[in-house]
């Protein structure tokens, strides 16, 4: 009877862990969207809300870390569950960094909102959309334990990188055209780079999903033979 009770408590802990990770993922996805809205709609008040909301992401990071430590200390998980918990510990770090990058975008937006726009923000919102999709897909892969979904995230990073390079080159052209554009173009370059880094963090999550399911570490390119 005691063993059954312990098993149920352990399963509840794992459910709580997944739910907290999903909640944290939803918050960082929203921060990405809101930071970009603050930029495109020139809404500095919204940007300030993004900065303030980061404390909720940080709180969830601490709660998830504490839950993982408690499970490891009290439950003595089997190998597959141990991989899930260690994966969660790594994923939470990536999610916290994504939240920080969204805050960085919001802070850059507040600066840009003080000056006339350099050009229509066409490709940058698209880059943000791709980055947000990558985050969502990687978390979906984690929750479902689906390596195929994780592979789609890994493959999708090429599109995000190509769009980042396009934006970078366009902004570079603006800077070369007129030195007065340098400050605004540089700020937009930083925003694009933050979005590209968000995509990289989504990649990290996807790689950890492969490890969680298959026990295979594919973080380095030469080890990334997903057909094995």
Residue pairs with C-beta under 8 A, 6 or more apart in sequence:
6 75
10 71
10 75
10 77
10 81
13 67
13 70
13 71
13 75
14 71
14 81
14 84
16 67
17 64
17 67
17 68
17 71
17 84
17 85
17 88
18 143
20 60
20 63
20 64
20 67
21 64
21 88
21 91
21 92
21 95
21 139
21 142
21 143
22 139
22 143
23 60
24 57
24 60
24 61
24 64
24 92
24 95
25 95
25 135
25 136
25 139
27 53
27 56
27 57
27 60
27 99
28 57
28 95
28 98
28 99
28 102
28 135
29 132
29 135
29 136
30 53
31 50
31 53
31 54
31 57
31 98
31 99
31 102
31 103
31 106
32 98
32 102
32 105
32 128
32 131
32 132
32 135
32 195
32 198
33 128
33 132
34 46
34 49
34 50
34 53
34 102
34 106
35 47
35 50
35 102
35 103
35 105
35 106
35 109
35 128
36 105
36 124
36 125
36 128
37 43
37 46
38 44
38 46
38 47
38 50
38 106
38 109
38 110
38 113
39 47
39 105
39 108
39 109
39 112
39 113
39 121
39 124
39 191
40 121
40 125
42 112
42 113
42 117
43 113
44 109
44 110
44 113
46 106
47 106
47 107
47 109
47 110
47 113
48 106
48 110
50 102
50 103
50 105
50 106
51 103
51 106
51 107
54 99
54 100
54 102
54 103
57 95
57 96
57 99
58 96
58 99
60 92
61 92
61 93
61 95
61 96
64 88
64 89
64 92
65 89
65 92
68 85
68 88
68 89
71 77
71 85
72 82
72 85
75 81
77 84
77 85
79 215
83 211
83 212
83 215
84 212
87 142
87 208
87 209
87 211
87 212
90 204
90 208
91 142
91 204
91 205
91 208
94 201
94 202
94 204
94 205
95 201
95 205
97 197
97 201
98 135
98 198
98 201
98 202
101 194
101 195
101 197
101 198
101 201
102 194
102 198
104 190
104 194
105 191
105 194
105 195
108 187
108 188
108 190
108 191
108 194
109 191
111 187
112 184
112 187
112 188
115 183
115 184
117 184
118 171
118 174
118 181
118 184
118 185
118 188
119 170
119 174
123 163
123 166
123 167
123 170
124 167
124 188
124 191
124 192
124 195
126 163
127 160
127 163
127 164
127 167
127 192
127 195
127 196
128 195
130 156
130 159
130 160
130 163
130 199
131 160
131 195
131 196
131 198
131 199
131 202
132 198
133 156
134 153
134 156
134 157
134 160
134 198
134 199
134 202
134 203
135 198
135 201
135 202
135 205
137 149
137 152
137 153
137 156
137 202
137 206
138 150
138 153
138 202
138 203
138 205
138 206
138 209
139 205
140 146
140 149
141 147
141 149
141 150
141 152
141 153
141 205
141 206
141 209
142 205
142 208
142 209
142 212
145 209
145 212
145 213
146 209
146 213
147 209
147 210
147 213
147 214
147 226
149 206
149 209
150 206
150 207
150 209
150 210
150 213
151 206
151 210
151 226
153 202
153 203
153 205
153 206
154 203
154 206
154 207
154 224
154 226
157 199
157 200
157 202
157 203
160 195
160 196
160 199
161 196
161 199
164 192
164 193
164 195
164 196
167 188
167 189
167 192
168 189
168 192
171 185
171 186
171 188
171 189
171 192
172 185
174 181
174 185
175 181
175 182
175 185
175 186
204 219
207 217
207 218
207 219
210 216
210 218
210 226
211 217
211 218
216 223
216 228
217 223
218 224
218 225
218 226
